[in-house]
Each structure stands twice: as structure tokens, then as C-alpha cells.
């Protein structure tokens, strides 16, 4: 007779299938979930929201001014940006481990002030070395640590409703993408692009820091009231074990695609607008379409994750991104920007929620901070490579539309790779948890 793990017996014959209500929705009612957990969800939302100041879509709004003031070509600025981002990616695996040992509320007391210092530095930087250091800090503490802290906390604090929690917290990213580009475009002509960065630091210090600390000063503990745990890794993997797992690297080949592509397009948005002779104001307004679609997609994916699991829906999130790239590559009319943003938002919304829930399902939560630090670092590495490589290709005369079409082709390859990952994980779980006793 084969002995079963006690958690396996509690979940039943199938791999951790949890009961569903009659309408097919897993767990507690949505409104009850929101009311009971509003403080933690709001804290995660604001962490993602204020990470916007270190995201490429916000930094790139100053790209034209930076190139002019520092006399940099597309390739030169792309290289500087790539170098600073790569350095932040190298730093993150060590710094990111802090979330396994320090409470989230204490981590934000480090990250938010340093992010504010970086935004102040952007307002005063006057040479290339200072600019490099500034972008390094923005990327490390904005895109890196803020998002890392938020997603790790949501994955740890929620189990039965992990998909819902991650999808709601990640909406902060979409809110930032919708609001900050328009705010920047409106404010910069009035006070200058440097002073706009100084205003950003005030928002971080006097709005973001106190609000998030008050919300997260008490951490959440999963309880039986949440419902039975639906999906879990068969054991907790250490970081060294994960790095030796072939499935991990196969999964990353697809995981890195959305960040790479979105960052590349956003970073060179001024070049794209000039190349197509579009209006920068109209293009900035298209971010609202992207953010709206991301919200819908993120919430839908959260439901699907709780209903079926992240592993089950893994192969599908790259399909809208492939379509987005082909539209932007082959349609010159300005309306294509809105179609591109809609499809991009659908893919980004799915991927954000999916990746937040995927790693706990495959590798557990005990060492999740250390594992996610590696993943986020590699994602940051991918976002660094995009602007640098594309900048050099632009300088070399390679048509931008060809580059975007190649990204779409890679997404189609990624769909096949993610199907392989899903098959491998299912087989591994089936072998670990035998169906018969």
C-alpha cells in the first residue's frame, strides 16, 4: 500500500481540488472576500501603484528630454539604461531575500524612501554617471523591490484565494499606467520634466509611505475561513534546487517575454510616435485602453487560477501578445496603437496574475522570497536587454516594424514551450501523488 501525504488525503483523490459553490465560483463570495481583506489588498495595490516611478513606461516619458540634454543617441541611451537595469538585476537576488526574514511593513520602510531619493536624483542629475546611478536606484527599488514585496506578500498571505488576491493587488500597476503618463504629459510642460520628478518624490513620501505602512502594519495569516487550500507544491523547493530544475528555465523562456516586449515598446515610444508621425498625446491616451484591458484580464485570470490553477492556463497568455505585436508591426494608422494597447493589456493582465500564483503552485512558499527574487531579477534583466538591443538595431538601420514582428513570432514559440511546461508539471505531480492506495 502506498502511503499518502496527510494534506493529499485532505484534498481528496484529485490533486488538491477544492469544492466549488453551485455557480462554479470557488471559495467565499467576492464581496465578502473584499470586505474581510480590504486592508491587505489595498496595501498590495498601493505597493504596485507606487512602483510606477521605477517602471520603464514612466522613465521613458523623459527619454526625449534626456537624449537632448545629454546628447545621446537611441543606442547610447538604451545602453545606459540597459547597464543600470542589469546592475539592479544583479543586486536584486541578494536584496530580495530580505522578504523571507523581514516583515513586509518593515521592507517598505527601506524601499519607499530610497525610491523617493531616486526620483529626487532624477530631477538634479547633470552628467552620465549620475544619470546611470539614478536609473539603477529607480529600477532596483521601483520595478524590483516594490513589486517583489507586493507579490510575495499576496502569495504568502492568501492560499485558497491566491488568484483573486494577486489579481486585485496587481491592479495597482494598471492604475499607475493609466494615470501617471497623462499626469506627466500634463505637468511637464508647466514645470519642466525635472521638476515633475521632484513632485513624484513628494507623492511617494507624503502619500505612499504613510498609507501603505498603515495598511500593512499588521500582517495577514491564512485561516480555515478562507476555504480549503486549492493548489500547492508537493514540497518546498530551495532556491538552489529550483535553479537546477529544467522546468524552471523552460517556464522562464515564456515568462520573460511580456516584460521584454512591453518595456521595449514603452521605452522607444517617442521614437515610434515620431517614426509613424503620430500624436504623442493620443498615444499617451492609449495607455488607458491598455490599463482597462489589463484590469479585465487580470481579474478574469484570478478567477481562472482559483478555478483551475495557474499551471492549467499557462499556455494561453502569450496569444494576445503575439497578435499585439503583429498589429503594431504591420499597421501604420494611429488607431493601431489602441488595438495594440488593448491586446497588450490582455496579455499583461494575465501574466501578472499568473506569475504571482504559478511559483507557489510549483515550488511552495517557504523559500518564495528567495525564489521570486531570482525570477524578478531575470525579468528585470529581460527588460534591460530589450531597450539596449532595440536601440542598437535602430541605430544600425534595422526597420522597427521587423523587430516588432520578430517579437510576435517569439510569442508563438512561447505558447509551445508553455504547453511543454504544463505537461511536465502535471506529470511530476502525478508521479509524486499516486492516485491509488
C-alpha positions in Angstrom: 0.0 0.0 0.0 1.3 3.5 -0.9 1.1 6.0 2.0 -0.3 9.4 1.1 0.7 12.7 2.5 -1.9 14.0 5.0 -2.5 17.1 3.0 -3.1 14.9 0.0 -5.7 12.9 1.8 -7.4 16.0 3.0 -7.7 17.3 -0.6 -9.2 14.1 -2.0 -8.3 11.8 -4.9 -7.6 14.5 -7.4 -4.7 16.9 -7.0 -5.9 19.4 -4.4 -9.3 20.1 -6.0 -11.3 22.3 -3.7 -15.1 22.4 -3.6 -16.9 24.9 -5.6 -20.2 26.6 -5.0 -23.2 25.8 -7.1 -22.5 28.6 -9.5 -19.0 27.3 -10.1 -17.2 30.1 -8.2 -14.5 28.8 -5.8 -14.4 29.9 -2.2 -16.2 32.7 -0.3 -18.4 35.3 -2.1 -16.4 38.0 -3.8 -17.8 40.9 -1.8 -17.1 39.0 1.5 -13.6 38.4 0.4 -13.1 42.1 -0.4 -14.6 43.3 2.9 -12.6 40.9 5.1 -9.3 41.6 3.3 -9.6 45.2 2.1 -6.6 46.5 4.1 -4.1 43.9 2.8 -5.4 44.1 -0.8 -5.3 47.9 -0.7 -1.7 47.7 0.7 -0.6 45.4 -2.1 -2.4 47.6 -4.7 -0.5 50.7 -3.5 2.8 48.9 -3.5 2.3 48.1 -7.1 0.9 51.6 -7.9 3.9 53.5 -6.5 6.3 51.1 -8.2 5.4 53.0 -11.3 8.1 55.6 -10.7 10.7 52.9 -11.4 8.9 51.3 -14.3 10.0 51.8 -17.9 6.7 53.3 -19.1 7.3 56.2 -16.7 11.0 56.7 -17.1 10.7 56.6 -20.9 8.4 59.7 -20.8 11.6 61.7 -20.1 13.6 59.8 -22.8 13.4 62.6 -25.4 14.5 65.3 -22.9 17.3 63.1 -21.6 18.7 62.3 -25.0 18.6 66.0 -25.9 20.2 67.3 -22.7 22.9 64.6 -22.6 23.4 64.5 -26.4 22.7 60.7 -26.5 21.6 58.6 -29.5 18.9 56.0 -29.1 21.6 53.3 -28.9 23.6 55.2 -26.3 20.7 55.9 -24.0 19.4 52.4 -24.5 22.9 51.1 -23.5 23.0 53.3 -20.4 19.5 52.2 -19.4 20.4 48.6 -20.1 23.5 48.7 -17.9 21.8 50.3 -15.0 18.9 47.8 -15.2 21.3 44.9 -15.4 23.1 46.1 -12.3 19.8 46.3 -10.5 19.0 42.7 -11.6 22.3 41.5 -10.2 21.6 43.2 -6.9 18.0 42.0 -6.5 18.7 38.3 -5.8 20.6 39.2 -2.7 18.5 42.1 -1.6 15.2 40.4 -2.4 15.9 37.6 0.1 15.1 40.1 2.8 11.3 39.4 2.4 11.9 35.8 3.7 13.2 37.2 7.0 11.7 40.7 7.5 8.1 41.8 7.6 6.6 43.4 4.6 5.8 46.6 6.5 9.5 46.9 7.5 10.7 46.2 4.0 8.7 49.1 2.6 10.4 51.4 5.2 13.5 50.7 3.2 12.2 50.7 -0.4 9.9 53.7 -0.4 12.4 56.3 1.0 15.1 55.0 -1.4 12.7 55.2 -4.3 11.9 58.8 -3.3 15.6 59.6 -3.2 16.0 58.2 -6.7 13.2 60.4 -8.1 14.8 63.4 -6.5 18.1 62.4 -8.0 16.5 62.3 -11.5 15.5 65.9 -11.0 19.0 67.1 -10.3 21.2 64.7 -12.3 23.6 66.6 -14.6 26.0 64.0 -16.1 26.0 60.5 -17.4 27.4 58.9 -14.2 24.8 60.5 -12.0 22.1 59.5 -14.5 23.3 55.9 -14.5 23.2 55.7 -10.7 19.7 57.3 -10.7 18.2 54.8 -13.1 19.9 52.0 -11.2 18.1 53.1 -8.0 14.8 53.6 -9.8 14.8 50.2 -11.3 16.0 48.4 -8.2 13.6 49.9 -5.7 10.7 50.7 -8.1 10.3 47.8 -10.5 12.3 45.4 -8.5 11.7 45.6 -4.7 8.3 47.2 -4.6 6.7 44.7 -6.9 8.6 41.8 -5.4 7.4 42.8 -1.9 3.8 43.1 -3.0 3.6 39.8 -5.0 5.4 37.8 -2.4 3.2 39.1 0.4 0.0 38.3 -1.6 1.2 34.8 -2.4 2.1 34.1 1.2 -0.9 35.7 2.9 -3.5 34.1 0.7 -3.9 30.4 -0.3 -7.4 29.4 -1.2 -8.0 32.9 -2.8 -4.5 33.5 -4.1 -5.6 34.2 -7.6 -8.1 36.8 -6.5 -5.6 38.5 -4.1 -2.8 38.7 -6.7 -5.1 40.0 -9.4 -6.5 42.7 -7.2 -3.1 43.9 -5.9 -1.6 43.9 -9.4 -4.3 46.4 -10.5 -2.1 49.0 -8.9 0.3 48.6 -11.9 -2.5 49.2 -14.3 -3.8 52.2 -12.3 -0.2 53.6 -12.5 0.0 53.0 -16.2 -3.4 54.8 -16.7 -2.7 57.8 -14.5 1.0 58.6 -14.5 1.6 59.1 -18.2 -1.2 61.5 -18.5 -0.2 63.3 -15.4 3.4 63.6 -16.6 2.4 64.8 -20.1 0.1 67.5 -18.4 2.6 68.6 -15.7 5.9 68.6 -17.6 5.1 71.5 -20.0 4.1 73.6 -17.0 7.0 72.9 -14.6 9.6 71.1 -16.7 10.4 67.4 -16.8 13.0 67.6 -13.9 10.5 69.3 -11.6 7.9 66.7 -12.4 10.3 64.1 -11.0 10.6 66.2 -7.8 6.8 66.3 -7.5 6.9 62.5 -7.8 9.1 62.2 -4.7 6.6 64.2 -2.7 3.9 61.8 -3.7 6.0 58.9 -2.5 7.0 60.3 0.8 3.8 62.0 1.9 1.1 59.8 0.3 2.5 56.4 -0.5 4.7 55.7 2.5 2.3 56.5 5.3 -0.7 55.0 3.6 1.0 51.7 2.8 2.5 51.4 6.2 -0.8 51.9 8.0 -2.4 49.3 5.8 0.3 46.6 6.2 1.4 47.2 9.8 -0.5 44.0 10.7 0.3 41.0 8.5 -2.4 38.6 7.4 -2.4 34.9 8.3 -4.3 32.4 6.2 -7.2 30.8 8.1 -9.7 28.0 7.7 -12.4 30.5 6.9 -10.7 31.2 3.6 -11.7 27.7 2.4 -9.5 24.6 1.8 -6.2 25.2 0.1 -6.7 24.5 -3.5 -3.2 24.1 -5.1 0.1 23.7 -3.5 3.5 22.4 -4.4 4.2 18.9 -3.3 7.1 20.2 -1.3 9.0 23.4 -0.6 11.9 23.8 -3.0 15.1 25.6 -2.0 16.5 28.2 -4.4 19.4 26.0 -5.3 17.1 23.2 -6.2 14.9 25.5 -8.3 17.9 26.7 -10.3 18.8 23.1 -11.1 15.3 22.3 -12.4 15.0 22.3 -16.2 11.3 23.1 -16.0 12.1 26.4 -14.3 14.2 27.6 -17.2 11.7 26.4 -19.7 9.0 28.4 -17.9 11.2 31.5 -17.8 11.6 31.4 -21.6 8.0 32.4 -21.8 7.7 34.4 -18.6 10.3 36.9 -19.7 8.5 37.7 -23.0 5.8 40.1 -21.8 8.2 42.3 -19.8 10.8 42.3 -22.6 8.3 43.3 -25.3 6.3 45.8 -23.2 9.4 47.5 -21.9 10.9 47.8 -25.4 7.8 49.4 -26.9 7.3 51.7 -24.0 11.0 52.7 -23.9 11.0 53.6 -27.6 7.5 55.1 -27.6 8.8 58.6 -28.5 10.8 57.1 -31.5 7.7 55.1 -32.5 5.5 58.1 -32.4 8.0 60.2 -34.4 8.5 57.3 -36.9 4.8 56.9 -37.6 4.1 60.7 -37.3 1.5 60.1 -34.6 0.4 62.5 -31.8 2.2 61.8 -28.5 -0.9 63.0 -26.6 -3.1 60.5 -28.5 -0.5 57.7 -27.9 -0.4 58.5 -24.2 -4.2 58.3 -24.0 -3.9 54.7 -25.4 -2.4 53.7 -22.1 -5.9 54.0 -20.7 -7.1 51.3 -23.1 -4.1 49.1 -22.1 -4.8 49.6 -18.4 -8.6 48.9 -18.8 -7.9 45.7 -20.6 -5.3 44.7 -18.1 -7.8 45.1 -15.3 -10.4 42.9 -17.0 -7.8 40.3 -17.9 -6.2 40.3 -14.5 -9.5 39.8 -12.7 -10.6 37.1 -15.1 -7.3 35.3 -14.8 -7.5 35.5 -11.0 -10.8 33.7 -11.2 -9.4 31.1 -13.6 -6.4 30.5 -11.4 -8.6 29.8 -8.4 -10.9 27.7 -10.5 -8.4 25.6 -12.5 -4.9 26.5 -11.3 -2.1 28.7 -12.8 -0.4 25.6 -14.3 -3.6 24.7 -16.2 -4.0 28.0 -18.0 -0.2 28.7 -18.5 0.0 28.2 -22.3 -2.6 30.8 -23.3 -1.4 34.2 -22.0 1.1 34.8 -24.9 -1.5 34.6 -27.7 -2.9 38.2 -27.3 0.7 39.5 -27.1 1.6 37.8 -30.4 -1.4 39.4 -32.0 -0.5 42.8 -30.5 3.0 42.7 -32.0 1.7 41.8 -35.4 -0.8 44.6 -35.4 1.8 47.2 -34.4 4.3 45.9 -36.9 2.1 45.9 -40.0 -0.5 48.6 -39.4 0.7 52.3 -39.6 -2.5 54.0 -38.9 -2.7 55.6 -35.4 -5.8 53.5 -34.4 -3.4 50.5 -34.4 -1.9 51.9 -31.2 -5.2 51.4 -29.5 -5.6 47.9 -30.8 -2.0 47.1 -29.8 -2.6 48.5 -26.3 -5.8 46.5 -25.8 -4.1 43.2 -26.8 -1.0 44.1 -24.8 -3.2 44.8 -21.8 -4.9 41.5 -22.1 -1.6 39.6 -22.1 0.0 41.7 -19.3 -3.0 41.4 -17.0 -3.0 37.6 -17.4 0.8 37.3 -17.0 0.9 39.4 -13.8 -1.7 37.4 -12.0 -0.5 34.1 -13.5 3.1 34.5 -12.5 2.2 35.6 -8.9 0.3 32.3 -8.4 2.4 30.0 -10.6 5.6 29.7 -8.5 3.8 28.8 -5.2 2.0 26.0 -7.1 5.2 24.6 -8.4 7.8 25.3 -5.7 5.9 26.1 -2.5 6.1 29.2 -0.2 8.7 28.6 2.4 11.5 30.0 0.2 9.3 32.0 -2.1 11.1 35.3 -1.4 14.4 33.9 -2.4 13.0 32.2 -5.5 10.9 35.2 -6.6 14.0 37.4 -6.2 15.8 35.4 -8.8 12.7 35.4 -11.1 12.2 39.2 -10.7 15.9 39.7 -11.3 15.8 37.7 -14.5 12.6 39.6 -15.6 14.4 42.9 -14.9 17.4 41.5 -16.9 15.0 40.8 -19.8 13.5 44.3 -19.6 17.1 45.7 -19.6 18.0 43.8 -22.8 15.0 45.0 -24.8 15.8 48.7 -25.0 19.5 48.2 -25.4 19.3 45.6 -28.2 16.5 47.5 -30.0 18.4 50.8 -29.7 21.4 49.3 -31.4 19.3 47.8 -34.1 17.6 51.2 -34.7 21.0 52.9 -35.0 22.1 50.1 -37.4 19.1 50.8 -39.6 17.0 47.6 -39.0 13.4 48.5 -39.5 11.5 48.8 -36.3 8.5 47.0 -37.7 10.7 44.0 -38.4 11.9 43.9 -34.8 8.3 44.1 -33.5 7.2 41.3 -35.9 10.1 39.1 -34.6 8.8 39.6 -31.0 5.4 38.3 -32.1 6.9 35.2 -33.7 8.7 34.5 -30.4 5.4 34.7 -28.5 4.0 31.9 -30.8 7.1 29.8 -29.9 6.5 30.6 -26.3 3.0 29.1 -26.4 4.5 25.8 -27.4 7.1 26.0 -24.7 4.5 26.8 -22.0 2.5 23.8 -23.2 5.6 21.6 -22.5 5.9 23.1 -19.1 2.3 22.4 -18.2 2.7 18.8 -19.3 5.9 18.4 -17.3 4.5 19.8 -14.1 1.4 17.7 -14.3 3.4 14.6 -14.9 5.7 15.4 -11.9 2.7 16.0 -9.6 1.0 12.8 -10.8 4.2 10.8 -10.0 4.6 12.4 -6.6 1.0 11.9 -5.6 -0.2 8.4 -6.7 -3.9 8.2 -7.3 -4.4 4.8 -5.7 -3.6 3.5 -2.3 
